[in-house]
Amino acid sequence: MKTAKIQLRNFCKLNFSDNVAVHYQLSVPQLVEKALIRKEGLLSESGALAIDTGEFTGRSPKDRFIVEDDVTKDKVWWGDINIKFSPDNFDALFAKVIQYLNTKNELFAREAMAGADENYQIGLNVITEYAFQNLFAHHLFLRPHKNTLFRELERWTIIAAPGFKASPEQDGTRQANFSIINFKKKMILIGGTGYTGEIKKGIFSVLNFLLPQLGVLSMHCSANVGSGGDTAIFFGLSGTGKTTLSADPDRALIGDDEHGWSNNNVFNFEGGCYAKCVNLSQEKEPDIYGAIKFGALLENICFEEGTRNVNFTNISKTENTRVAYPINYIKNALKVSKANAPKNIFFLTADAFGVLPPVSKLTKKQAMFHFISGYTAKVAGTETGINEPKATFSACFGQAFLPLKPKSYAKLLGNKLDEADVNVWLINTGWTGGPYGVGERINLSYSRAIINEVLNGNLNKAKYVKDEIFELNMPTSCNGVPSEILTPKSTWLNPADYDKKAKQLRRDLMINYNKFVENPEEEVAFV
C-alpha cells in the first residue's frame, strides 16, 4: 500500500494514517470481490453487484451546499438550489471527516476524469469509504489510460464517507447528511449518505459552474449521432421519454445524461450510464437490460423471493432503483464520446394538459424560452397530493444542478444557435384529445416516427401552421403520424375547453419565466 499512499498524498494532499490500507485504482473484479468480502452487496443472477445505499435512495437537495468565498460570492445563483456554507465550517467538517476515515481499516481511491474533450477536461481523485462507491466512480467517470493518469489537469477531490454523521449544531449542516462543493479548494465533501448519485451530480454541478465561463454550454441531456456525423441532443425531465427516444440502433450513443457543447463539438462529461430500473424489461429497454451483467452496479433493487433474479417491478425500497455501468456496455456507444455540433435539438415534454402539439419547430427566441422553462407535467399518482395534472418546471432541464443563474445558460444557448446551423424542436410525448384522464397518451410509435422524420430531414420540408395561443409552428403532415393529432385543438371535442386549458398553461409558463428575468422584455422572450 506504500505506493498508493505516495500517490494519494501527491494528488490529494490528504493526511491519512499509516494504519489505513488505501486500495488504489482497483480493477472491476477486485472491487466486486472487495464488496462481497465486506458484505456490501450480493451478486445477482446476471452477475451484477446489487447493493443498498442505506437511508438515502436519492439525492437530498436541501442538504447540498456551496462554500461562499471570493470565487463564488458574486457568481453563484444563491437560494434554495445553491445553499451557502461558510469556509470555516467546511474546514472544520473536512478535518472531522478525515479523522473519521482514519479509524477505518481500509479505504478506496482512484483517479479519473470528467469531460471527453481534452480542452475542457478535469482530473478527479475519488476517495470512498466503500468499495461499491469506488466501483460507481470507475463506471461513471472517464477511465484514464496509464499514460494519462498523471497528465497536468485541473484536479478535483471527491471524498465520500457515508458512515460519517454531521452534527448540525456544530457543523452548520441542516441534518446529519451533506454534500458540499468548495470551488476554491476544488473539493466535494459528502457524508451521511451512501447514495452514489451525489458523487455524479456533484461533478456535474462543478462543470456547470466552470464551463459556461469558458463559453461551453453544459447540458443535462442525452445525445447520439448518425452515420453521417449529424448529432442530435435530447433534453427532457423524468417521464418524458428522453432515454427511450434517444436510444436508436441506427445511431451511435454519445452519452445518456451530461454533455458540453463547445465551439467545435458535443462531448460527454461521463464514462458511463446511471439508468433507472423501475419496470425495466428486455423488450422496453434492451440496451439497459443487456448492460446488467458482471461489473454493473444495481442499487436498491429487490430480488424475486428465494432467488437472485431481480424483480424490476418491486419498488418497496424506492421508485428510484438504478443501475450503473460503463458506457462500453452499450453496443452502439461511441468509443470516444464526442461528435460534431448538433444538427437537431429536441425538448421533450409530457404535457398532461393535452394542449401542446406532438411536434413543433421553434424559433431561436422560443428555443431560449422553452429551455429556460424546462416544462413537463406531473399526473395523479406520481407524488402524494397530486390528484390532477400539475405543471412543473426545471430551468434548463437541470435546475437542481445549476450554480449560475438559468439566464446565463439560456443566453449561451442563444449564442450557439446563432453560430450553428441547428433546428430546435418541441416534442410533446404526453396527452392528446384532452387532459390526463380524458385524452390519450400520444403513442410512442408516433413520437419515434416524428424523431425519425426530423433526423432524415423530411420535417424541414413540411408545410407549417401557427398555433394561436403558443405561436408554435406545427407541421400539417408527418409520415407515420395521423395528421389529425398534429394540431391539438382539433382533437378536442370542445374547442372552448382547449382554449381554456391552453391559456392556463401559457399563464403558468409566463409566471415561471418571469422568475428568471429582471426585465420581461429581454431577448429571452416568449415569441
C-alpha positions as CSV (number, residue, x, y, z in Angstrom):
1,M,0.0,0.0,0.0
2,K,3.0,2.3,0.2
3,T,2.8,3.3,-3.5
4,A,-0.9,4.1,-3.1
5,K,-0.1,6.3,-0.1
6,I,2.5,8.3,-2.0
7,Q,0.2,8.8,-5.0
8,L,-2.7,9.9,-2.8
9,R,-0.6,12.4,-0.9
10,N,0.9,13.8,-4.1
11,F,-2.5,14.3,-5.8
12,C,-4.9,14.8,-2.9
13,K,-2.7,16.1,-0.1
14,L,-4.7,14.3,2.5
15,N,-3.4,13.2,5.8
16,F,-4.3,9.6,6.0
17,S,-3.0,7.4,8.8
18,D,-0.4,4.8,8.0
19,N,-2.8,2.3,9.7
20,V,-5.3,2.7,7.0
21,A,-5.0,0.4,3.9
22,V,-5.7,2.6,0.9
23,H,-6.7,0.5,-2.1
24,Y,-5.7,2.5,-5.2
25,Q,-7.1,2.1,-8.7
26,L,-8.6,-1.4,-8.2
27,S,-10.0,-3.1,-11.2
28,V,-13.7,-4.0,-11.5
29,P,-13.2,-7.7,-10.5
30,Q,-11.1,-6.5,-7.5
31,L,-13.7,-4.0,-6.4
32,V,-16.6,-6.5,-6.8
33,E,-14.6,-9.1,-4.8
34,K,-13.9,-6.5,-2.0
35,A,-17.5,-5.5,-1.9
36,L,-18.6,-9.2,-1.5
37,I,-15.9,-9.9,1.2
38,R,-17.0,-6.8,3.1
39,K,-20.7,-7.8,2.8
40,E,-21.6,-4.6,1.0
41,G,-23.8,-6.5,-1.5
42,L,-24.7,-9.6,-3.4
43,L,-24.3,-10.9,-6.9
44,S,-27.5,-11.0,-8.9
45,E,-28.3,-13.9,-11.3
46,S,-26.9,-11.9,-14.2
47,G,-23.6,-11.2,-12.4
48,A,-24.2,-7.6,-11.4
49,L,-23.4,-6.4,-7.9
50,A,-26.6,-5.5,-6.0
51,I,-26.2,-3.1,-3.1
52,D,-28.4,-1.0,-0.9
53,T,-27.4,2.7,-0.4
54,G,-28.9,2.8,3.1
55,E,-31.2,5.5,4.5
56,F,-31.0,7.7,1.3
57,T,-32.1,6.2,-2.0
58,G,-32.0,9.5,-3.9
59,R,-30.3,12.9,-3.7
60,S,-31.1,15.2,-0.8
61,P,-31.3,18.7,-2.5
62,K,-31.8,20.6,0.8
63,D,-28.5,19.2,2.1
64,R,-26.4,20.4,-0.9
65,F,-24.2,23.3,-0.2
66,I,-21.7,25.5,-1.9
67,V,-18.9,27.3,0.1
68,E,-19.3,31.0,-0.2
69,D,-15.9,32.7,-0.8
70,D,-14.3,35.1,-3.2
71,V,-14.6,32.6,-6.1
72,T,-18.3,32.0,-5.7
73,K,-19.8,35.0,-3.8
74,D,-20.7,37.2,-6.8
75,K,-21.2,34.4,-9.3
76,V,-23.4,31.7,-7.8
77,W,-27.2,31.7,-8.0
78,W,-27.7,31.6,-4.3
79,G,-31.0,30.4,-2.9
80,D,-32.9,27.1,-2.3
81,I,-30.9,25.4,-5.1
82,N,-27.4,26.6,-4.0
83,I,-27.3,27.0,-0.3
84,K,-24.4,29.0,1.3
85,F,-21.8,27.3,3.5
86,S,-19.1,29.1,5.4
87,P,-15.3,28.3,4.7
88,D,-14.7,27.9,8.4
89,N,-17.4,25.3,8.8
90,F,-16.1,23.5,5.7
91,D,-12.6,23.3,7.0
92,A,-13.7,22.0,10.4
93,L,-16.0,19.4,8.8
94,F,-13.3,18.3,6.5
95,A,-11.0,17.7,9.4
96,K,-13.6,15.6,11.1
97,V,-14.3,13.5,8.0
98,I,-10.5,12.8,7.6
99,Q,-10.4,11.9,11.3
100,Y,-13.3,9.6,10.9
101,L,-11.8,7.9,7.8
102,N,-8.6,7.3,9.7
103,T,-10.5,5.0,12.0
104,K,-11.2,2.6,9.1
105,N,-9.1,-0.4,8.2
106,E,-9.3,0.3,4.5
107,L,-10.4,2.9,2.0
108,F,-10.7,3.0,-1.8
109,A,-9.2,5.6,-4.0
110,R,-9.0,6.1,-7.8
111,E,-8.0,8.7,-10.3
112,A,-10.5,9.5,-13.1
113,M,-11.5,12.3,-15.4
114,A,-14.6,14.2,-16.4
115,G,-15.1,15.7,-19.9
116,A,-14.3,13.7,-23.1
117,D,-12.9,16.9,-24.8
118,E,-9.4,17.2,-23.6
119,N,-9.6,21.0,-23.9
120,Y,-12.2,21.1,-21.1
121,Q,-11.2,18.0,-19.1
122,I,-10.8,18.0,-15.3
123,G,-9.0,15.4,-13.3
124,L,-10.7,13.6,-10.3
125,N,-9.3,12.0,-7.2
126,V,-12.1,9.9,-5.6
127,I,-11.7,8.6,-2.1
128,T,-14.6,6.4,-0.8
129,E,-15.4,4.5,2.4
130,Y,-17.0,1.6,0.5
131,A,-15.8,-0.5,-2.5
132,F,-19.2,-0.1,-4.3
133,Q,-18.8,3.7,-4.3
134,N,-15.4,3.3,-6.0
135,L,-16.9,0.9,-8.5
136,F,-19.5,3.5,-9.2
137,A,-16.8,6.1,-9.8
138,H,-15.0,3.7,-12.1
139,H,-18.1,3.4,-14.2
140,L,-19.5,6.9,-14.3
141,F,-16.3,8.9,-14.8
142,L,-13.8,8.7,-17.7
143,R,-11.2,6.0,-17.1
144,P,-7.7,7.3,-18.0
145,H,-5.1,5.3,-19.7
146,K,-1.9,4.7,-17.8
147,N,0.0,7.3,-19.8
148,T,-2.7,10.0,-19.0
149,L,-3.1,9.2,-15.3
150,F,-0.6,12.0,-14.3
151,R,-1.3,14.4,-17.1
152,E,-1.5,18.0,-15.9
153,L,-5.1,18.8,-15.3
154,E,-7.2,20.9,-13.0
155,R,-7.8,18.4,-10.3
156,W,-10.8,17.9,-8.0
157,T,-11.0,15.7,-5.0
158,I,-14.2,13.9,-4.0
159,I,-14.4,12.4,-0.5
160,A,-17.5,10.2,0.2
161,A,-17.9,8.9,3.7
162,P,-21.5,7.6,4.2
163,G,-20.8,6.4,7.8
164,F,-19.8,9.9,9.0
165,K,-22.8,11.8,10.5
166,A,-22.5,15.6,10.9
167,S,-23.8,17.5,13.9
168,P,-26.0,20.3,12.6
169,E,-25.5,22.5,15.6
170,Q,-21.7,22.2,15.5
171,D,-21.1,21.7,11.7
172,G,-23.5,24.1,10.1
173,T,-25.4,21.5,8.2
174,R,-29.2,21.0,8.1
175,Q,-29.0,17.4,9.3
176,A,-26.5,14.6,9.5
177,N,-26.1,14.1,5.8
178,F,-24.5,16.7,3.4
179,S,-22.9,17.3,0.0
180,I,-20.7,20.4,-0.1
181,I,-18.8,21.9,-3.1
182,N,-15.8,24.0,-2.4
183,F,-14.7,25.7,-5.6
184,K,-11.7,27.4,-4.1
185,K,-10.3,24.2,-2.7
186,K,-11.6,22.1,-5.7
187,M,-13.2,19.6,-3.4
188,I,-16.6,17.9,-2.9
189,L,-17.2,16.6,0.6
190,I,-20.1,14.0,1.0
191,G,-21.2,12.4,4.3
192,G,-24.1,10.7,5.9
193,T,-25.4,9.2,2.6
194,G,-24.5,6.2,0.6
195,Y,-26.5,7.3,-2.5
196,T,-23.9,7.3,-5.3
197,G,-25.8,9.9,-7.4
198,E,-24.4,12.6,-5.0
199,I,-20.9,11.8,-6.4
200,K,-22.1,12.0,-10.0
201,K,-24.2,15.2,-9.6
202,G,-21.5,16.9,-7.6
203,I,-19.1,16.9,-10.5
204,F,-21.9,17.8,-12.9
205,S,-22.6,20.9,-10.7
206,V,-18.9,21.7,-10.8
207,L,-18.8,21.6,-14.6
208,N,-22.0,23.6,-14.8
209,F,-20.1,26.4,-13.0
210,L,-16.7,26.1,-14.8
211,L,-17.6,25.5,-18.4
212,P,-20.1,28.3,-19.2
213,Q,-17.4,30.8,-18.1
214,L,-15.3,29.3,-20.9
215,G,-18.1,29.6,-23.5
216,V,-19.1,25.9,-23.3
217,L,-22.8,25.2,-22.8
218,S,-23.1,22.5,-20.1
219,M,-26.3,20.4,-20.6
220,H,-28.4,17.8,-18.8
221,C,-29.3,15.8,-21.9
222,S,-28.7,12.6,-23.9
223,A,-27.0,12.7,-27.3
224,N,-26.5,10.5,-30.3
225,V,-25.0,10.8,-33.7
226,G,-25.9,9.3,-37.2
227,S,-23.5,7.7,-39.6
228,G,-23.3,10.9,-41.5
229,G,-22.0,12.8,-38.4
230,D,-25.3,14.5,-37.6
231,T,-25.6,15.0,-33.9
232,A,-28.9,15.1,-32.0
233,I,-29.4,16.3,-28.4
234,F,-32.4,15.2,-26.3
235,F,-33.5,17.3,-23.3
236,G,-36.3,16.1,-21.0
237,L,-37.3,15.6,-17.4
238,S,-38.3,12.3,-15.9
239,G,-41.2,10.6,-17.7
240,T,-40.8,12.4,-21.0
241,G,-39.1,9.6,-22.9
242,K,-35.5,11.0,-23.1
243,T,-33.8,7.7,-22.6
244,T,-36.2,5.7,-24.8
245,L,-36.3,8.2,-27.7
246,S,-32.5,8.8,-27.8
247,A,-31.9,5.0,-27.9
248,D,-31.6,4.2,-31.6
249,P,-29.9,1.1,-33.1
250,D,-29.1,3.1,-36.2
251,R,-27.3,5.9,-34.3
252,A,-24.3,5.8,-32.0
253,L,-24.7,6.9,-28.4
254,I,-22.5,9.8,-27.3
255,G,-23.9,9.8,-23.8
256,D,-27.1,9.5,-21.8
257,D,-27.1,12.3,-19.3
258,E,-24.5,15.1,-19.2
259,H,-22.7,16.9,-22.1
260,G,-20.9,20.0,-23.1
261,W,-21.3,22.0,-26.3
262,S,-18.1,23.8,-27.2
263,N,-17.3,25.7,-30.4
264,N,-16.3,22.5,-32.1
265,N,-18.3,19.6,-30.7
266,V,-20.7,18.0,-28.3
267,F,-18.8,15.9,-25.7
268,N,-19.9,13.6,-22.9
269,F,-18.9,14.5,-19.4
270,E,-19.0,10.9,-18.2
271,G,-17.7,7.5,-18.9
272,G,-20.8,5.5,-18.1
273,C,-24.6,5.4,-17.5
274,Y,-26.8,5.6,-14.4
275,A,-30.1,4.3,-15.6
276,K,-33.4,3.9,-13.8
277,C,-34.6,0.3,-13.4
278,V,-38.2,0.6,-12.4
279,N,-40.3,-1.7,-14.6
280,L,-37.3,-2.4,-16.7
281,S,-37.7,-5.2,-19.3
282,Q,-35.7,-6.6,-22.2
283,E,-38.5,-5.6,-24.6
284,K,-38.7,-1.9,-23.5
285,E,-35.0,-1.1,-22.9
286,P,-32.9,-3.9,-24.5
287,D,-29.6,-1.9,-24.2
288,I,-30.0,-1.1,-20.5
289,Y,-31.3,-4.6,-19.8
290,G,-28.3,-6.1,-21.6
291,A,-25.9,-4.0,-19.6
292,I,-26.9,-5.5,-16.3
293,K,-24.1,-8.1,-16.2
294,F,-20.9,-8.7,-14.3
295,G,-19.4,-5.4,-13.2
296,A,-22.6,-3.4,-13.3
297,L,-23.8,-1.9,-10.0
298,L,-27.5,-2.4,-9.1
299,E,-28.9,0.0,-6.4
300,N,-31.8,-0.7,-4.1
301,I,-33.5,-3.3,-6.2
302,C,-35.4,-6.3,-4.8
303,F,-34.9,-10.0,-5.8
304,E,-37.7,-12.5,-6.5
305,E,-38.2,-14.3,-3.3
306,G,-35.7,-17.1,-2.7
307,T,-33.7,-16.2,-5.9
308,R,-31.1,-13.8,-7.1
309,N,-33.3,-12.7,-10.0
310,V,-34.1,-9.0,-10.0
311,N,-37.8,-8.0,-9.7
312,F,-37.8,-4.7,-11.5
313,T,-41.4,-4.1,-10.7
314,N,-40.8,-4.3,-6.9
315,I,-40.3,-0.7,-5.7
316,S,-40.8,-1.4,-2.0
317,K,-37.3,0.1,-1.2
318,T,-37.7,3.1,-3.6
319,E,-39.0,4.0,-7.0
320,N,-35.5,5.3,-7.8
321,T,-33.9,1.9,-8.4
322,R,-30.8,2.3,-10.5
323,V,-28.0,0.5,-12.4
324,A,-24.6,2.0,-13.1
325,Y,-22.3,0.6,-15.9
326,P,-19.5,1.8,-18.2
327,I,-20.7,3.2,-21.5
328,N,-19.0,0.5,-23.4
329,Y,-21.6,-1.9,-22.0
330,I,-23.9,-0.3,-24.7
331,K,-23.2,-1.9,-28.1
332,N,-23.5,1.2,-30.2
333,A,-21.8,3.6,-27.9
334,L,-19.0,5.8,-29.4
335,K,-15.5,4.8,-28.4
336,V,-14.6,8.4,-28.0
337,S,-17.6,10.2,-26.5
338,K,-17.7,13.3,-28.6
339,A,-19.1,14.3,-32.0
340,N,-20.0,17.3,-34.2
341,A,-22.0,20.2,-33.0
342,P,-25.7,19.3,-33.1
343,K,-28.0,19.5,-36.2
344,N,-31.1,18.9,-34.2
345,I,-32.1,19.6,-30.6
346,F,-35.2,18.1,-29.0
347,F,-37.0,19.5,-26.0
348,L,-39.2,16.6,-24.7
349,T,-42.3,17.4,-22.5
350,A,-45.1,15.1,-21.3
351,D,-47.9,17.7,-21.4
352,A,-50.6,16.2,-19.3
353,F,-53.0,19.1,-20.2
354,G,-53.1,17.8,-23.8
355,V,-52.7,21.3,-25.4
356,L,-49.1,21.2,-26.9
357,P,-48.7,19.7,-30.3
358,P,-46.8,16.4,-30.8
359,V,-44.1,18.4,-32.6
360,S,-43.4,22.0,-33.3
361,K,-40.4,23.8,-34.8
362,L,-39.1,26.6,-32.6
363,T,-37.6,29.9,-33.4
364,K,-34.5,31.0,-31.6
365,K,-36.4,33.0,-29.1
366,Q,-38.9,30.2,-28.5
367,A,-36.0,27.8,-28.0
368,M,-34.4,30.0,-25.4
369,F,-37.8,30.4,-23.6
370,H,-38.6,26.7,-23.5
371,F,-35.1,25.9,-22.5
372,I,-35.3,28.2,-19.5
373,S,-38.7,26.8,-18.7
374,G,-37.9,23.1,-18.7
375,Y,-41.6,22.3,-18.7
376,T,-43.3,19.0,-18.2
377,A,-46.4,17.9,-16.1
378,K,-47.0,15.6,-13.3
379,V,-50.1,13.4,-13.2
380,A,-52.1,11.8,-10.5
381,G,-50.2,9.1,-8.6
382,T,-46.7,10.4,-9.3
383,E,-46.5,12.3,-6.0
384,T,-48.6,12.4,-2.8
385,G,-51.2,15.1,-3.0
386,I,-51.3,15.3,-6.8
387,N,-54.9,14.5,-8.0
388,E,-54.9,16.2,-11.3
389,P,-52.3,17.3,-13.9
390,K,-49.8,19.8,-12.5
391,A,-47.3,21.9,-14.4
392,T,-43.7,21.5,-13.2
393,F,-40.6,23.4,-14.3
394,S,-36.9,22.7,-14.1
395,A,-34.8,25.5,-15.6
396,C,-32.6,24.4,-18.5
397,F,-33.9,20.9,-17.8
398,G,-31.5,20.6,-14.8
399,Q,-32.3,23.3,-12.3
400,A,-31.1,21.3,-9.3
401,F,-27.5,21.3,-10.7
402,L,-27.2,24.9,-11.9
403,P,-24.7,27.0,-9.8
404,L,-25.2,30.0,-12.2
405,K,-28.4,31.9,-13.0
406,P,-30.6,30.0,-15.6
407,K,-30.5,33.1,-17.8
408,S,-26.7,32.5,-18.2
409,Y,-27.3,29.1,-19.8
410,A,-30.2,30.3,-22.0
411,K,-28.2,33.2,-23.4
412,L,-25.3,30.8,-24.1
413,L,-27.8,28.5,-26.0
414,G,-28.9,31.6,-28.0
415,N,-25.3,32.3,-28.9
416,K,-24.8,28.7,-30.0
417,L,-27.9,28.8,-32.1
418,D,-26.6,32.0,-33.8
419,E,-23.3,30.2,-34.6
420,A,-24.6,26.8,-35.7
421,D,-27.0,25.5,-38.4
422,V,-29.3,23.8,-35.9
423,N,-33.0,23.2,-35.7
424,V,-34.8,23.1,-32.3
425,W,-38.0,21.0,-31.8
426,L,-40.5,20.9,-29.0
427,I,-41.8,17.3,-28.8
428,N,-44.9,16.5,-26.7
429,T,-44.9,12.9,-25.6
430,G,-47.9,13.5,-23.3
431,W,-51.6,13.7,-24.0
432,T,-53.8,14.5,-26.9
433,G,-57.6,14.9,-27.3
434,G,-57.9,16.2,-23.8
435,P,-56.0,16.3,-20.5
436,Y,-54.9,13.3,-18.5
437,G,-58.0,11.3,-17.6
438,V,-59.9,12.4,-20.7
439,G,-57.5,12.3,-23.6
440,E,-55.0,9.6,-24.6
441,R,-51.2,9.4,-24.2
442,I,-49.5,10.0,-27.5
443,N,-48.5,6.7,-28.9
444,L,-44.7,6.0,-28.5
445,S,-44.6,4.9,-32.2
446,Y,-45.8,8.3,-33.2
447,S,-43.1,10.0,-31.2
448,R,-40.5,7.7,-32.7
449,A,-41.8,8.5,-36.2
450,I,-41.5,12.2,-35.5
451,I,-37.9,11.9,-34.3
452,N,-37.1,9.9,-37.4
453,E,-38.7,12.4,-39.8
454,V,-36.8,15.2,-38.1
455,L,-33.5,13.3,-38.4
456,N,-34.0,12.4,-42.0
457,G,-34.8,16.0,-42.9
458,N,-38.4,15.5,-44.0
459,L,-39.9,17.8,-41.5
460,N,-37.7,20.6,-42.7
461,K,-39.6,20.4,-46.0
462,A,-43.1,20.2,-44.5
463,K,-45.8,22.8,-44.5
464,Y,-46.5,24.6,-41.2
465,V,-49.4,26.3,-39.5
466,K,-49.1,28.6,-36.4
467,D,-50.9,27.8,-33.2
468,E,-53.0,30.8,-32.0
469,I,-52.1,30.6,-28.3
470,F,-48.5,29.4,-28.1
471,E,-47.5,30.8,-31.5
472,L,-45.9,27.4,-32.2
473,N,-45.2,26.3,-35.8
474,M,-46.8,22.9,-36.4
475,P,-46.3,20.7,-39.4
476,T,-49.5,19.7,-41.2
477,S,-48.3,16.2,-42.0
478,C,-45.6,13.8,-40.8
479,N,-45.0,10.3,-42.1
480,G,-46.1,7.7,-39.6
481,V,-48.3,10.0,-37.6
482,P,-52.1,10.6,-38.1
483,S,-52.4,14.2,-39.4
484,E,-55.4,14.9,-37.2
485,I,-53.3,14.8,-34.0
486,L,-50.6,17.3,-35.2
487,T,-53.0,20.2,-34.4
488,P,-54.0,19.6,-30.8
489,K,-57.1,21.8,-30.8
490,S,-58.7,19.7,-33.5
491,T,-58.5,16.6,-31.3
492,W,-60.7,18.1,-28.5
493,L,-64.4,17.6,-28.5
494,N,-65.0,21.2,-27.3
495,P,-62.6,23.8,-28.8
496,A,-63.5,26.2,-26.0
497,D,-62.2,23.7,-23.4
498,Y,-59.0,23.5,-25.3
499,D,-58.6,27.3,-25.3
500,K,-59.2,27.5,-21.6
501,K,-56.5,24.8,-20.8
502,A,-54.1,26.2,-23.3
503,K,-54.4,29.7,-21.9
504,Q,-53.9,28.3,-18.4
505,L,-50.7,26.6,-19.4
506,R,-49.5,29.8,-21.1
507,R,-50.1,31.7,-17.9
508,D,-48.2,29.1,-15.9
509,L,-45.3,29.3,-18.4
510,M,-45.1,33.1,-18.2
511,I,-45.3,33.2,-14.4
512,N,-42.4,30.7,-14.2
513,Y,-40.4,32.6,-16.9
514,N,-40.7,35.9,-15.1
515,K,-38.9,34.4,-12.1
516,F,-35.7,34.3,-14.1
517,V,-35.6,37.7,-15.9
518,E,-35.3,41.1,-14.4
519,N,-36.9,42.7,-17.5
520,P,-39.8,40.7,-19.2
521,E,-38.9,42.4,-22.5
522,E,-35.4,40.9,-22.5
523,E,-34.2,38.9,-25.5
524,V,-35.2,35.6,-23.8
525,A,-38.8,36.1,-25.0
526,F,-41.9,34.0,-25.5
527,V,-42.1,34.6,-29.3
